[in-house]
Amino acid sequence: MLEKYFVRPDTVDRVRASWISSEIERYVESLAESGYSWKSVVRRVPLVVDFGEFGRRRGAGTVAELAGHVDAFVVERQRRTRRRDARFVKEVRGPVEQMLTLAVPGFVGSGRSRRSDPFADVLPGFFEYLLGERGLRPTSLKNYQHHLRHFESYLARIGAELGEVSPPVLSACVADRAAAGLARTTLRDGCGVLRVFLRYAHREGVLANDLSAVMEWPQAYRLSDIPRSITWAEVREVLAGIDRRSPAGKRDYAILLLLVSYGLRGREVAALTLDDIDWRRERLAVPERKAGHSTAFPLSATVGEAIVDYLRHGRPQTESRRVFFRAVAPVEPIGPAAVSARARHYLLKAGVAVPRPGSHTLRHTCVQRLVDAEFSLKTIGDFVGHRSAKSTEIYAKVAVEPLREVAFGHGEEVLS
């Protein structure tokens, strides 16, 4: 494997002469499997070789003992290069801790670690309860985690335990989140999460009283806002800003076309697999939508060409059936947040002024086109996968032509 990346035999010999050569070769194999570029591998290997020698000079006799010398190695590199910036520290520490994670069982680096569920120490079964008894979907569980982490942080900040929670504490917590500028709907959702959590905490005996009934939330009126769509001319500007010569550009172009052509949600785009595309019948399947059903669309020629271009010239070689992947190592499928982030990036790049730019901006734009084409709200709701007809009612506010008829005529035909 080393010969694949290093042409000079003396370089390969130097690596294999290291006392941790077997761990280094295993590390190189892992980098290759994860899709790291040649440049990344040849930059990392000399670094971990130097780290091994540095640790041995300081008395490390086993690979496990090297873990105690990471900080000193970073400081030594900083002294030699006279660089102190955070990026340099990451470039040194990252490869070393990557190798130790593979070589030393149980080693945990200083990078971003997976956070445990909030209140896991006092109510370890809460998320199993949501999944098993209430039947919540994984995306809903993430919403619970998000709001409960804020609640957990608030209690830690005021020095209170969960068992000490009282109505004044809950009111102060809601006021604290409202002061942070949250939208009314977000604040309402957070209060709903707390209500379920408090009821469960009482059921499990952590709270002496059931405080769920005292939870109040701000009134959020339905249809009080309008969808944040953009014009089709702005869509063209957004798409024109994508550099389709790169693998990432080919991927992003296909993603944005899916969002604006079919009104898909970010998670629906991220979840697409090769099996969802029927090239022979020119069909695109979107399984397990938010409403619990599946939808099959005719595959647009433009969308199909964009996906084919990405599959042939941009998608990394992988056995996974997912369609869209990260453009940099490690090779992993992208998630819903990445889909929304890419949409936001190109909207801002094009200078499109819209509140909360993201994947839903293009979804709303797709619906706006259907409204302008005078499709019924029932048809539109089915097309974009609304669970309830009430979810589609908001688009009646942007049905410009029917509203104009109401304003300038007697409106009887429109209202009949």
N, C-alpha and C positions, 0 to 999 in steps of 0.2 A: 504493500500500500504506500510506503514512503517513496518508492521509486516513481510513483505516479505524480508526485508533487515536486520532488527534488531531483534535478538532472545530474548534479555533480555527486559522484560516489563518495567523496570525502565528507559531504554534508550528511548523507545517509549514515555513514560510519560514525560520525560524531553523535548523531541521535541515538544509534544503537549501542554506543559506548556508555550512555548514561545509565546510572544505576536504577532509574525508573523507566527504562526503555519500553518494557512491556506495557506499562500504563500509558505511555505516550502513544504507542502504536494503537492501542485500544481507543484512545482519545481521537486519533486521526480517523479511524474507521467510523466512529460515531459522528464526527463532523461531516464525513463524506455521505453517510446515510441521511443526515439531516439537510443535505443540500447546500452546505457552505461552499463558497467559491474557492477556486485555487488560490486567489490572493489572500483570502481570510485564513486558509490553512497554513500557508507558508509564513504568515505573520505570527500565528499563534504558536507553532511548534518550537521555534528558537526560544520563545519566551518561557515556555514551560520547561525546556531543557535547562535554561539558566536558573529557573526557580528551583529545580531539583538540586543543582550544584550549590546554590545559595543555602538551601536548607541543610545539606550535608555538612557544609563548612560550619554551620551553627549547631551541629550535633544531632541532627535528625538521622535516625537509624532505620526507620520504617516509613512507608508512604503515609500511614496514619499520623505520624509525628510531624509531617510537613504542614498539616493544617494549622499548627501553632506558629508558623513562620510567615503567613501570608501578609500580615500587616507590616512586618519588618521589611519584607521584600518590596512592597509598594513604596515605603519610605526610602529605601535604598535607590530604587529607580527614579524617584523624584529628585533625590540628591544628585544623581549622575546626570540627569537630563535638565535639571533646574526648571522643571515644569511642576506646577502645583494645581492646575485646573482640574475640575471634576471629570472632564472627558478623558484626560490622560489616566487618572486613577481608575476609571472604568475600563479603559483599554488594557491596563495591566492586571487588575484584579479579576476581571471577567473570565479570561481564558484559564487562569490558574484555578479559580474556583470551579469552573466547568470540568476540568480534569479531575479535581479532587472529588467532585460529586460522583463521577463514574468509578473512581478508584477506592474511595473510602466509604464503606456502608454507613449510612446515617449522617453523613456530612451535610450541613446546611450552610450555604453561602450567605453573603450579606445582601444579595440582590432581593428583588421583589419576591416575597414568599406568599404562599396561598393562605389567605386569612381564614380562620375558623368561623363557624357560624356565630352570630351575636348571641350572647347569653348561653353559650354552649355549656358553661360550667354549672349553671343553676337550673336550666331547662334544656337538657340535651336532646329530648325527644320532640321538641316543638316542630322542627321541619319535617320529621318523619310523620308527624300528625297531619301537617298540611298536605303532604304528598299522599299518604295512605287513607286518612279518614275524610279529608275535604276534597281530595282529588285535584289539587292544583297542578298546573303545568309548570315545567322548569322555569319558564320566563316569569311566571308569577312569583315563584320562590325567590328569584333574584330581586324582585321588587320588595318583597318582605325583608330580605337581607339588607337592602339599601336603607330602608326607613328605620329598621331596628338598630342598625349600626349607629345612626344618628342619636337614637334614644339612649343606647348604651354609652355613647360618648358624653351625652349631656349628664347622665347620672354620675359618671366618673368625674366630670368637671365640678359638679356641686357636692361631691363626696357622699353620695347616697347609694344604698344597696337597693336591689329590686324589691325586696321585702318591705322596704321603708317607703315605697311610693305611695303618695296620697293625692287627692284631687288637686290641691294647690300646686304640687310638683308637676302634675300632668298639664295643668293650665299654663304654667311657666314654660314648660318644654314646647308646647304648641306656639306660644307667643314668641319664643326664641327663634323657632324655625320661620315664623311669619316675618320676623324682623330681618331675616336673611334674604328676603325678597322672593320667596317661592310663589309660584302661581297658585291661585285658589284651588284649582283642580289637584295640583300636586300635594298641597297641604291637606286637602280633603282625603286623598288616597292614603297619606301617611297616618291620619287619624283613624281611618278604617283599619289599617294594619295594627295599630296599637290596640284598638278595641278587641280584635280577635286574639291578640297576644295576651292581653290582660285577662280575658275570660279563661284562656288555657292556663295561665299562671295560677288563677284561683282554683281551677279544677285540680291542679297538681299540688295544691297546698302551699305554694310559695307565697301567695297573697292571702291574707286572712279574709279580705272582703273582695267581692266581685266589683272592680272599678270600671268595667267596660261600659256600664250604663251612664257614667259621668262624662264620658268622652264626647265632646262636642266638636263640630268642625264648621268652617265657614261655608255659607251657602254658595254653591257654584251653579249658576243658572244655565240650563241647556240652551243652545242656539244663541248664546250671548256674544259669540265671536264669529269670524268668518275664516274659512280655510285659507292657508298661506300658499296659494299657488303663484306661479309666474307665467309670463306670456310665452307663446311658442317661439317668438323671436329671441327671447332670453334663453330658452332651452337650446336653440342653435348656437348661441354664444358660449354657453356652458360646454356643449359637446365639442365645439371648435377649439376649446382651450385644452383638450386632452392630447398629449403627445402619443400618438398611436404607434410610434416606432419602437417603443420599449415594451417589454412584457407587462409591466405594471400598467402602462397606458392602454394596451390591448384589453387587459382585464377590466380596468375602470370604465372603458368605453362600453363594453358589453354590459356591465353592471348598471350603468346609468340608463342605457337603452331599455333594459328590463324594468327599471323603476318607472320610467316615464311612459313606456308603451303599454304596460299591463297594470300599472298602479300597485305593484307588489310592495309588501313591507320589507324592511331591511332583513329581518330574520328569514323571510321566505326566500330571498335571493341567496343568502348565505347557506341555506339548507339544500339548495338545488343539487341534484346528483346527475350523473350521466344517464342514469336509468329514467330520469324524468323527461328526457328529450327523445321524442320519437321522430327520427329523421325521415323514415320512410313515409309516414302519414302526415308529416309536418305538424306535429302536435307538441305543445309544451304543457306538462302536468305540474301542478302546484299542490302537493298533498298536505294534509294536516294543517289547514289554514286556521286562523284564529276562531272562526265560527265552528270548527270541528268537521268541516267537509273538505272535499278536494275539488279543484277546478282544472279543466283542460282547455287551453287556449290554442287557436291556430298559430303556428309559429311564423312570425313575420319574417320576410326575406332579409330585411335589414338587420334584425336582431339575430337571426340564424347565421348570417355572414360574419357578424361581429364575434359570436361565440366560436364559430369554426376557426376564425383567425387567432383567437386566444388559445384554443385547444391545440392548434398546430404549431404556433410560434411563440406562445407565452406561458402556457401552463407547465409546471415542472413535472418531471417523470415521477410518478407515484402510483401505488396500487390502490389508493383511495378512490372511491367513486364520486366524491364531492367534486363540483365543477371549479369553484374559485379558491385559489390558494394565495398565501402570502408571497410577495415578490422577492423577499429576502429570507435567508435561513434564520431559524429552522423552518423546513417546509411543513406547513400546517394549513388546514383550511381556515379561511377567514371567518370571523364572527359577525353578528349583527351590528356591533358597535363600529367595526371597521367599514362596513358598507355605508353606514350613516356618515362616518368621518370622511370617506372619499367624496361623497356627495357634497358635504359641507365645504370641503377643500375647493372643489371646482366651482361651486356657487360663489364663494368669496373671491376666487381667482378671476372670475368673470365680472366681478363688481356688481352682482345682483343683490339689491337691497330687499331682504325678506326677514321677518322675525324668525328666530330659531332655525336657521338653515340646516338642512339635513336630508335624509332619504325621504321623509314624509313630505317635504316640499315638492319633490317630483311626483310622489303618489297623488298629492292634491292637484297637481297640474294635469295629470292624466284624467282625473275625475272632472276637472273643469272643462276639458275638451269634450268629454262625453255630455256634460250638461249643455255646452254650447251647441252640440250636435242634436240637442233636443231628445236624447234618450230619456226614458222614464226613470224615476228615482229607484224603482224596484229593479230594473235592469242594471242600473249603475251599481247598486248595492250588491247584487249577485256577482257582477264582474270583478269588483275589488274585494269581495269576501267579507262583507259586513255581517256580523252576527244577527243584528236586528235592523229592521227598517228605520228605526229611530236614529241610528247612526248615520244614515244617509240624508236625513231631513235637513241637516245643516247646509247642504249644497243647494237647497231651494233658495237660499239667500244670495247665491251668485248666479241664478238662472236669470240673466239680464233681460232677455227678450220677453219671456212671460211676465216679468215684473214691469217692464215698460208698457206692455199691453194693459196691465192692471192700472198703471198710473195715468195713461192717456185715454183709456176707453172705459167702458162700463165694467169690463172684466168678468162678465157673466160666463163667457165661454171658457176662460181660463179656470175659473173656480168651479165649474160644473163637473 
